[in-house]
Amino acid sequence: MTLSLHKITVRYGPVTAVAGASADLPAGQVSVLIGPNGAGKSSVLKAAAGLLPAIGQVMLAGAPAGAGRGGIVYMPQDNAAATSLSLIELVLLGRLDSLSWAVPRANVAAAIDQLAGFGLADLAERGLDAVSGGQRQLAFLAQALFREPRVLLLDEPTAALDVRHQLTVLDLLRRTARDQGIVVAAALHDLSLAAIYADHVVCLADGRIDAAGPVAEVLTAARLRRVYGVEAELTRGADGRPRVTPLRAVSGARLLGPVPHYPLKDASLAPACYLKGHVAGRLKNLRRRPDDGLDRPSRALFPAPDLGARAALHRDDHRRGGVAWRPRPLARLRCGRAPAGGAIGRCRAGPSGGRRADRRRLWL
């Protein structure tokens, strides 16, 4: 059984987070996704789990995974939960579909055994709001395994754990993958742990898959320098697997980020100052006037809502409920009375003849 990703593309508004990613994640092995922040690791995992709308195809054992993604379990990196559920209740919820009002004793015993595998049996009755962040992370991982998945997708499962529990979790994941023959894929930032525990490595950079394959082929000094911008020393351990020791950041290295995507109808609005997703220049002639409280842009703005240039930005509600910002030229602004249901405001000529927003706000 293999989880196959074929030309997966994920976009957040104008930004392409993942562009045409294809990879095969084999069963019975631990596949590790590596890459710098913003490389697209989380987006790939969420798309594989069916949690993000994506272009492309996800195949499980040669068949489309389907909208429900049955048998695929995803655990996010942020498991903050404002609830007083006990740890054993959390684990039991992993089999919610098969539970009734009366929980079978066998399920309770299995849930306690699952917690015991992470050293949490003594805390089974304690609430989630009364344990540490690392213990909460372990409890959610216990729930994920309690669901008996065919595919287990983990986003930085060791992020909140101490060294001992990091090794315990990765040992358990490797043993589970081999004994149960399931697909296990995890995003990790610790390259040393990835080198020790991974059977298959997928390296992402700039929203694309830079390399995929055995550890020794993917983890090379040249690739780490190019993808991460660091000098690293690679040695061989007693088991023959590579060991990665980061030495220093490469001076002047520029890491590539997600590439902004503009539909054809908005191509004329795409700013020339974008370079591989990074702003190569600063917006000029953007000044804050203390008397009106708004910015006065002199041209179309690139999509950055934190600039506060509301006069040249408009907001689209994304179909997922999020907010996407797109540039809008100042020349498209209209003066006068706003239409019914719109934001009210006016604009008037400034001292130099240009348009300036007054305190009554601009409407778009």
N, C-alpha and C positions, 0 to 999 in steps of 0.2 A: 504494500500500500504506500502510495506517495501523494503528498499534497503538492499540486503543480499550480504555479502562478504564471499566467500567460499574458504578457503585455498589460500589466496593471498600471493604470494612471489615476492619480488622485489629485483633485484640485480643491483649493480653498479660495473661492472667489477668483481673483486674477492670478493667484500664485499656484503654480504646479508643484506640489510637494513630492509626488512620485511620477516619473515619466517612463512609461513602457517597461516596467520591471518584470522580468521573467526568471523563475527559479523553480527548482524541484527540491522539496524537503522530504527526504526518505523516512520511512517508518523504522523503528528500532534504533534510531540514532538521535543524538542531540544536535540540532542545528542552531547555530548562534548567529544573530544578526549584529554586525558591528558597523561603526561609522560615527562621525562627529555629530554634535547636536544639530538638529535640523536636516539630517541626511535623508530622513524618510522612514526610519525603522518602525516607529509607532504606527505611521500611516499604512505601511505594508501589512502589519499584523492586524490592524483594524479592518482593512479591506478584505483580508483573507477570512476574517471572522464574520464578514457581512455587516459590520457596524458602520461602515462608511460607503456612500455611493461611489462607485469606481467604474472606470472603463476597463474592460479586459475580462478574463475568464479565470475562475478558480475551479480546479478539478481535484476531486478526491477519489483515488483508486480508479482513475480513468473515466469518471462520470462527473457531470457538473455538480458542484457542492450544493446548489439550490439556495433559495432565498432564506430558508430557515437555518441553514448551516447546521443541520443535525449532527451531533457528535463532535462538534468543534467548540471548545471552551477557551475563552479569552480572559486573562486576568490583567487589568490595567496596572500602571505603575503607581497611581494615586488611589489608595483604598481608604481615604478618610471617610468615616461613617459616624454620623451623629445619631447613634442608636444605642439602646441599652440591651440589645440582644446578647445573650450569653454566647460563648464560643461554640458550645455544642449545638445551640439552636442555629447558629450561622452555618455550621457544617451540614446539619440536617436539611437546611434549605437547598442544599445542592441537589437533593432528590425530591424537590417539591412536586414534580409531576406524578410521582408514585406514592406520595404521602396522603394519608387521610387524617381524620380528627384524632384517631388513635395511632400513635407512632409505634411500629413493631419494635419489640425489644432487640431484635437482630440489627435493626438500623441504628439504634442507640449504641449498641456495643460496637458496631463497625465505625460509628462516628468517633467514639472514644479512642478506638485503636488508631484511627487516622490522626487524631490530635496527639496521641502518644508518640507517633513517629516524628513529631516536631518538638517533643518535650513539653507539650501543653496540656497533658492529661490532668494535671493538678489544677489547671485554670479553667477547666471545662465549664464550671458554673459562673465564672466571672464575666462581667459585661464587657463589650467591646470598648466602651468608654472608660474602662478602668484598667486597661492594659497599655503597654507601650506601643509605639509605632511599629517596631520590629515584630512584636508578638502579634499585632493585628495583621501584619503582612503574612506571617506564617499561618494564621488562622484562615485567611482567604485562600492561601495556597492549598491548605488541607481541604477546604470546600471544593476547590477546582478538581483535585484528585478524587474526591469522594463521588463526584459525578460520573466517574469511569468514562472519560472522554476517549474518542478515537484520535483526536488532534488536540494538543494542549499548546496554546499560544500565550507566552508570558512576556510582559513588557517590563524589563528591568526588575526581575523578581528578587534580586539581592540588594537593591538600592538602600533599604532601611535596616539591613542586618549587620551584625558584627561578624568578625572573620570566621568564627567557629560555625555560626549558623549559615553563612554563605557556603561554606564547604559542605555542611550537612544537606542543605537544599539541593545543591548541584549533584551531590552523590545520589540523592534520592531520585532526582529527575533522570539521571543516566540509568539508574537501575530500573526505574519504571519503564523507560523507553525500551530497554532491552528485554525485560521480562514479559511485558504486556504487548510488545510490538506496536506501540503507538507512535505517532508523530509528535515530537517535542521541539518547539522552536522558541527561542528566548532572545530578547534584545539585551545585550550587555555592554557596559562601558569599560569594565575591567578587562583589559586585553590579556593579562596574565591568567585570569580564570577562564577566559575564552580559549586560550591556548591549551590549558590543562584538560578541560572537560568537553570541548566541542569535538564532534566527529565530522561535522560539516560546517563550514563558515561561509556566510554571505556578507560581503563588504559593500556597503552603500556609500555613495558620495554624490552630492549635488542632485539628490532625488533619483539617481540611477544606480543600477548594480554595477559596481566596478569590477568585482571578481566573485566567483563562487567555486567552492571545491574543498579539498582536504586542507587541514590547518596549515601544513608546511608549505603548501603552494600559495595560499592567500596571505598569510602573515609574513611579509618580507619587509626588510628595512626600507627599501625603495618605496613600497606602497604606503607604509606608515608615514613616511616623510611627505608623500604627495597628498594623501587623503587627510591625515591628521595635522600635518605641519609640525611634526616632532622628529627629533633624532632618537632612535631606539636601538638597544643592543639585543640581539637575538642569540640565545644559547640553546643547547640541548640538555634536557634533564636526563635522569637515570632511566626513565621510561622511553627515551628517544623522542619525546614530544618537545616542541620549541618552548622556550621561556622568554617572555618579553619584558624588558626593563627600559621604560622611558627615561631618557637622559636629559633632554632640554628641548625647548620650543625653538623652531627654526625661525630665525630673525627675518622679518619681512614676508613671511608666508601669508598668502591670502587664501582663505578657505572659501569654497564656493557654496552658495546657499540655494534655496529653491528658486526656480526661474519663474518670473511673472508671466502669466498667460493672458493675452488680450484677444477676445473674439474679433473676427474680421470687422464687425461694425464699429468696434472701438479702436481699431488699429491706428487711426489718426490721433488718438489721445495718448498713445503709449509714449512716455517720456524718453528722450534720448539719453538721459543720464542713468538709465538702468544698465548695469553690466553684470550679467549672470546672477541676477537677483539681488545685487548689492548696489546701493546708490553711490555712483562715482563722484557726484558733485553735490553741493548744497544748494538748496533753493535760495535764489537771491531776491532782493527787493521784497522781503517779507518782514514787515515791521508791525509791532503792536502799538496801537494808539491808546494811551491811557484814557482819553476822553470818550471813546466809544466802546472800548472793551472787546473789539474784534480785530482780526488781522486784516491787512490790506495787501493781498497778493497782486502781482503785476502780470501774471500769466497763469496758464493752466497748471494745476498742482499734480504731483504724482501721488498715488494712493497711500497716504500716511495719516490716519485720523488723529494722531497725537499732535500734529502740527497746529491744530485748532483753527485752520483756515476754512471755516464753515461756509464762507462765501463762494468757494469754488469746489466744494465737495457735495456729493449727494449720496445717500445711503440706500442700499438695496437690501431688503430682507431676504436672506438666503432660504432656500427650500428646507434646509435642515434646522432652521430657527436661528441661525447665526446672523452676523452682520458683515457684509462685504462692502468695501469702499472702492469707488472708482473716481478717476479724475473728471472734472467737468470744466471746460474753459469758461473764463470769466465773461467772455462775450455772450454766452448763452443766458446770462442773468437778465431778468426782466424787471422793470420798475413798475410801481403802482400798486394797485389793490390785489391782494392774493385771492385766488379762486376759493370757492367754498370748500372747506375741509382741508385746506393747505395751511402751512405756517404763514403767519402774517408778517409783513415788513415792507420796507421801502429802501431804495438806494438813491443817492443824490450825487451830483458832480462834486469832485474835490477841487481844491484850489488850482491844480494843474490841468483840470479838464477831465481827469480820469474818474472812474466811479469809485465811490467809497461807501462802505456800509455805515449807516447811522445806528443809533442805539435801539431802533425798532426792529432790527434783524432783517436779513435778506431772506427771501423765499425762493426756492428753486423749482 
